[in-house]
Every structure is written in structure tokens, then in C-alpha cells.
Amino acid sequence: MKRIITILMLLVCVITNAQQFRINEKQRKEIVKLDKSSLIYILLIEGTLNSNTKLLEEKNTSLSDPLFGMLNNTIDKLSDKDKKKFESIVCVSCYEKEWKIQQDIKQSILDAKELEINDIPNLDYIKYIRNLSKEGTEDVVKEMLSLMREDYGILTSKLYTRGNDTEGAVLTYFIMKKSDIDKFVLEGKDLSKLASSALFTIDFKRWFEGENKALEITGIEKYSFGKVTFNYLDLFPYWKKRFVLNATEENVVNDYRLQEFRIKNSTIHWLYKFNPNRDNKRIWTLKMFY
């Protein structure tokens, strides 16, 4: 709250000051007598500062640099007498101060967004499922299965790679009802047919932390939760527990906004979606998009 009040106070300061020292029509004519090009630079600076203020009011931090250099170069070429007259008409230091305040507001907005993200109660868990050990992937799968309506278990897991390429590998867990797993094992069925035998799968993307191919550094093997597709009512408890905490079974189905979980600030942008299958609305997919 204090951060928001600070931002609002700074914005009021910027807007109030800007109204005091924007040049009027009479001043424009006086500036033209001294140097025509300097008027163009002044109008560009004022336009940029005005545009930045509007962006900040919307908490948009995509500010443009007013580029004072061209105006300062023009002023330097004036005679000492004309410089004094120019300075009596135009407050360049006021423009520069306004730009400095805009940069401070920008940083305050970014800091506030960082605080908002750090206040997300499940942030640590999202970080966790994006940076798993191989053993950690199994823990995630077991938690997901423990929240489902029936007793499911892991039949087996398999790492799918593309030749010798370390990129794009996916660790897949094959899930069945525990009673069916026992039957599957007792009958000695061929695990090569597990894809068609499994009820559903849970995928994790493999990557290597600190990998540098040019330096021949392998890095540390890591995994990120990738995707799971199964019954909506079985996946919903996990979505509610770990992503959208205030969700209900009904409002997620009816409100597309509750079918996304996004974390975004100046350094990260993570997106997860929980969406129905086009052909079978009973089946949903929970997926990490990026």
C-alpha cells in the first residue's frame, strides 16, 4: 500500500510540474528567433514526456528517452547572450528533472510488481516444479495422483530423446489404476506396449542447468513439469491446490480467466493453462506454455 501511495504522489508531482513549465505560443515565437531547430527538439521532448506520463498513469513502464542531447548541442552553439535569453524562456533542467522523476516512478512500479509476485502464496511451488531433480518429478506425480478420485499409480516412466541431442527430451510417466498395474505385471505384459495400455501420461521437460555446449560443459540435469491430460474432475484438485487457489469446479469451467495462471514481472514470464479438449469436454489438459 505504501508503495502505491508513493507512486501516486510522484505522478501528481510530475503532472503538476509539467503544467507549470510547458512553453506557450508566445515563447515558441521567441525561441524561433533564436534558433528554429531548438523549437523542434523542445516539442519532441515535451511530447515524449507527456506520452510517458500517460503510460505511467496506466502503470505501463515502456517509457521513451526524451533525448536531451540534440537540444543541448543546439544550445551550446548559441552566443552567450542568446543562451541567457534562451534559458529565461525554456527550463531545460525542469525537463530533465521531470524525466528523472518518471524513471523513479517506473522503478517504483516495477518494484511494486515484484512485491505482488513475491506475495503469491504458491510462488515457491511454481519455482519448484520448474527446477526439479529426476526424483522430484516422481514426487510431483505422486502428489497429483493422491488428489484424484480413484487409486492411481505409476506403471513406469521413460525418457524420450531426439538422437544425441540433449534438447527437447521429455520424461513421461505412464499412469494406470493400481489394480490394473498389478494385473499388468502379473501377466508379464510387454512394456513396449505401455503407451496404449496406460490410462494417461504426465510429461516433464528435461533441461541442463549451466549447460554450455561451446565450452563442453554438460550442466546439471533438471526437469520442469510439462503437461498432463485426463478427466477434469481428477485434475481440478491439483489446479486448485497449486495454481488458482480460489477456484471452484464450476467457475473454472465457466470462466476462461480461471483457466490460466500467469506470473510476470521485469525478469520472468511464466504461463500455465488448464483447458478442455475440443472433442471431449470431460477431458482437460494442464500444460506449461512457457
Phi and psi in degrees as a GROMACS rama.xvg file:
@    title "Ramachandran Plot"
@    xaxis  label "Phi"
@    yaxis  label "Psi"
@TYPE xy
-61.0752  -37.9231  LYS-2
-63.2646  -42.1664  ARG-3
-65.5484  -42.0967  ILE-4
-61.9856  -40.76  ILE-5
-60.5372  -44.2792  THR-6
-61.262  -45.2142  ILE-7
-63.2208  -40.2679  LEU-8
-64.7237  -41.1135  MET-9
-65.3431  -39.2775  LEU-10
-63.6934  -43.3485  LEU-11
-60.9924  -40.8294  VAL-12
-62.1902  -44.3493  CYS-13
-62.5546  -49.7484  VAL-14
-63.5373  -43.6413  ILE-15
-63.1654  -46.6817  THR-16
-65.0463  -39.2391  ASN-17
-60.581  -38.7885  ALA-18
-66.6665  -25.3936  GLN-19
-79.7319  -32.0354  GLN-20
-122.395  15.6637  PHE-21
-69.9135  138.294  ARG-22
-73.7797  145.93  ILE-23
-100.08  -177.189  ASN-24
-63.7516  -40.1527  GLU-25
-63.2587  -42.7992  LYS-26
-66.2299  -34.9826  GLN-27
-60.0495  -44.2489  ARG-28
-64.2358  -37.2748  LYS-29
-68.0112  -36.369  GLU-30
-67.2867  -40.5271  ILE-31
-59.1162  -36.0912  VAL-32
-63.5366  -31.2851  LYS-33
-83.6367  -46.3014  LEU-34
-167.541  118.444  ASP-35
-65.0381  -42.2358  LYS-36
-64.0206  -31.9248  SER-37
-64.7451  -31.9101  SER-38
-63.9011  -39.4874  LEU-39
-60.75  -44.8063  ILE-40
-66.0512  -38.4673  TYR-41
-64.1189  -45.1226  ILE-42
-64.2531  -36.4783  LEU-43
-64.8457  -42.2493  LEU-44
-64.226  -46.7246  ILE-45
-63.2007  -41.0235  GLU-46
-62.4177  -41.468  GLY-47
-65.2739  -44.2929  THR-48
-64.6908  -40.4156  LEU-49
-63.3698  -42.6399  ASN-50
-63.9745  -40.6932  SER-51
-62.2671  -40.2986  ASN-52
-61.7297  -41.6847  THR-53
-63.4085  -41.5689  LYS-54
-61.9666  -43.6692  LEU-55
-65.3857  -34.4536  LEU-56
-61.1516  -27.6729  GLU-57
-94.933  8.41372  GLU-58
59.6004  30.6589  LYS-59
-96.0409  122.789  ASN-60
-99.0074  15.1998  THR-61
-83.1768  65.9693  SER-62
-79.6561  154.758  LEU-63
-107.387  142.25  SER-64
-75.5353  126.466  ASP-65
-65.7119  -17.1967  PRO-66
56.5612  74.3749  LEU-67
-74.6546  -15.8625  PHE-68
-55.8478  -44.5567  GLY-69
-64.923  -40.2679  MET-70
-66.5847  -43.5195  LEU-71
-62.9837  -37.6608  ASN-72
-63.3957  -39.1055  ASN-73
-66.8081  -42.3313  THR-74
-63.375  -39.0247  ILE-75
-61.2127  -26.428  ASP-76
-82.4498  -10.4659  LYS-77
-75.5228  155.519  LEU-78
-69.1461  162.006  SER-79
-58.1997  -38.9814  ASP-80
-63.8732  -46.0401  LYS-81
-68.443  -33.6195  ASP-82
-60.1156  -45.6067  LYS-83
-62.9393  -40.1533  LYS-84
-67.6773  -40.0181  LYS-85
-61.4992  -44.5436  PHE-86
-66.7312  -25.3956  GLU-87
-75.7958  -19.2762  SER-88
-96.2185  -43.7929  ILE-89
-116.949  132.675  VAL-90
-100.249  85.5628  CYS-91
-64.2778  -38.2083  VAL-92
-63.2522  -27.805  SER-93
-68.2689  -41.0405  CYS-94
-60.4614  -45.4705  TYR-95
-64.2568  -38.0018  GLU-96
-66.1957  -40.6268  LYS-97
-61.8859  -42.4408  GLU-98
-62.1034  -40.2888  TRP-99
-63.7563  -42.4115  LYS-100
-64.6613  -39.648  ILE-101
-61.1613  -39.5201  GLN-102
-66.4322  -36.97  GLN-103
-65.0589  -40.9528  ASP-104
-64.464  -42.353  ILE-105
-56.0236  -46.6364  LYS-106
-65.5753  -37.1985  GLN-107
-63.5317  -39.8773  SER-108
-65.0074  -44.1912  ILE-109
-63.5347  -41.0795  LEU-110
-63.8546  -39.3325  ASP-111
-64.1499  -39.7606  ALA-112
-65.6255  -37.3394  LYS-113
-62.2377  -42.6093  GLU-114
-64.4106  -39.6827  LEU-115
-61.0106  -42.5803  GLU-116
-67.2017  -41.2787  ILE-117
-67.444  -17.6703  ASN-118
-85.2453  -7.8827  ASP-119
-64.8253  119.79  ILE-120
-63.0926  -27.6942  PRO-121
-102.447  16.9613  ASN-122
-59.9603  -42.8959  LEU-123
-62.1989  -36.5173  ASP-124
-68.9772  -40.2677  TYR-125
-62.7233  -41.5162  ILE-126
-60.4564  -40.0041  LYS-127
-62.4011  -47.6695  TYR-128
-76.3904  -3.94712  ILE-129
-97.7313  -3.26898  ARG-130
-146.349  62.4106  ASN-131
-97.3994  149.092  LEU-132
-80.5503  170.74  SER-133
-62.8705  -37.9057  LYS-134
-66.2902  -34.4632  GLU-135
-64.6359  -30.7876  GLY-136
-62.1078  -38.7783  THR-137
-67.1458  -35.9432  GLU-138
-63.1612  -39.7643  ASP-139
-64.3868  -43.7561  VAL-140
-61.3761  -44.8844  VAL-141
-63.7322  -38.3715  LYS-142
-64.0179  -44.9704  GLU-143
-59.4944  -44.0338  MET-144
-67.287  -33.1282  LEU-145
-67.1263  -18.8581  SER-146
-94.0519  -1.99409  LEU-147
-85.0312  165.776  MET-148
-73.2291  -28.8334  ARG-149
-118.665  175.857  GLU-150
-90.9206  97.3986  ASP-151
-106.004  155.389  TYR-152
-143.173  173.217  GLY-153
-88.8901  118.811  ILE-154
-71.803  -52.8596  LEU-155
-169.323  179.175  THR-156
-136.923  156.73  SER-157
-149.328  137.88  LYS-158
-95.7402  120.244  LEU-159
-100.675  121.801  TYR-160
-121.371  166.328  THR-161
-108.814  86.4212  ARG-162
64.4061  -133.168  GLY-163
-91.2695  2.47701  ASN-164
-75.4658  126.401  ASP-165
-78.332  -16.0481  THR-166
-86.1107  144.948  GLU-167
82.6159  6.08483  GLY-168
-72.4699  143.864  ALA-169
-128.619  128.515  VAL-170
-93.4551  118.588  LEU-171
-112.476  129.429  THR-172
-100.995  131.785  TYR-173
-100.909  123.548  PHE-174
-111.735  136.534  ILE-175
-139.915  167.379  MET-176
-65.4958  142.223  LYS-177
-59.3139  -35.7898  LYS-178
-64.3768  -34.5102  SER-179
-75.5583  -30.6764  ASP-180
-63.9439  -45.7579  ILE-181
-58.5695  -42.7008  ASP-182
-65.9837  -40.1113  LYS-183
-60.7634  -45.2239  PHE-184
-69.8709  -44.3171  VAL-185
-60.8778  -37.1964  LEU-186
-79.9515  -4.18501  GLU-187
60.8603  39.0033  GLY-188
-68.655  152.896  LYS-189
-72.2744  120.649  ASP-190
-66.3485  -15.3818  LEU-191
-67.4846  -17.1225  SER-192
-98.379  12.6257  LYS-193
-64.8038  -27.4892  LEU-194
-60.2113  -40.8016  ALA-195
-84.127  -21.2265  SER-196
-84.4839  -31.6481  SER-197
-68.3272  148.644  ALA-198
-74.2056  -43.0702  LEU-199
-159.587  173.502  PHE-200
-128.314  158.549  THR-201
-129.678  125.332  ILE-202
-108.214  145.446  ASP-203
-130.809  134.743  PHE-204
-87.791  132.142  LYS-205
-92.0995  142.234  ARG-206
-149.477  171.646  TRP-207
-125.281  114.579  PHE-208
-71.2342  126.416  GLU-209
81.0178  9.9807  GLY-210
-66.9827  138.305  GLU-211
-144.584  100.288  ASN-212
-64.9314  -36.8496  LYS-213
-62.5874  -37.6598  ALA-214
-92.1951  3.93942  LEU-215
58.3375  38.4639  GLU-216
-99.6716  118.209  ILE-217
-69.5218  -41.5335  THR-218
86.4743  -179.974  GLY-219
-100.149  129.525  ILE-220
-66.0221  127.198  GLU-221
-135.414  163.431  LYS-222
-137.313  150.359  TYR-223
-126.753  138.839  SER-224
-56.6014  133.618  PHE-225
-111.606  -58.3654  GLY-226
-164.486  148.653  LYS-227
-146.208  138.242  VAL-228
-127.132  123.367  THR-229
-167.816  -169.701  PHE-230
-57.7755  136.429  ASN-231
-55.2326  -48.1192  TYR-232
-66.0022  -21.1982  LEU-233
-85.1021  -33.2216  ASP-234
-86.6594  -25.1217  LEU-235
-54.4522  -45.0257  PHE-236
-57.0254  -36.2464  PRO-237
-70.3364  -41.3974  TYR-238
-59.6002  -43.308  TRP-239
-69.2148  -42.6288  LYS-240
-70.2718  -38.6515  LYS-241
-110.847  -11.7306  ARG-242
-124.623  -78.9202  PHE-243
-99.0205  94.4696  VAL-244
-67.2937  -28.2453  LEU-245
-94.5064  14.902  ASN-246
-74.9476  152.747  ALA-247
-125.024  161.277  THR-248
-57.2509  -37.4313  GLU-249
-76.7141  -44.9363  GLU-250
-73.6606  -24.9671  ASN-251
-67.7085  -39.5674  VAL-252
-63.775  -37.5145  VAL-253
-97.3228  -11.6196  ASN-254
-124.888  107.847  ASP-255
-62.3809  -25.1855  TYR-256
-64.7656  -27.4543  ARG-257
-87.6579  3.19412  LEU-258
-97.787  8.01798  GLN-259
-130.261  146.784  GLU-260
-132.943  115.912  PHE-261
-126.358  135.94  ARG-262
-123.572  121.069  ILE-263
-144.184  131.814  LYS-264
-149.007  -157.732  ASN-265
-70.4093  -18.1504  SER-266
-117.98  -20.7208  THR-267
-133.551  155.794  ILE-268
-149.729  101.796  HIS-269
-113.176  138.439  TRP-270
-138.778  128.262  LEU-271
-122.173  142.064  TYR-272
-128.745  146.49  LYS-273
-127.935  99.5496  PHE-274
-129.162  151.612  ASN-275
-76.4031  153.331  PRO-276
-71.6282  138.251  ASN-277
-62.0226  -38.0405  ARG-278
-92.0468  -18.7363  ASP-279
-142.671  99.1123  ASN-280
-68.0081  -11.468  LYS-281
-75.7735  -25.6996  ARG-282
-97.8873  130.69  ILE-283
-125.476  157.371  TRP-284
-121.196  127.589  THR-285
-102.511  120.528  LEU-286
-140.702  141.771  LYS-287
-85.4353  119.999  MET-288
-86.6559  -42.6518  PHE-289
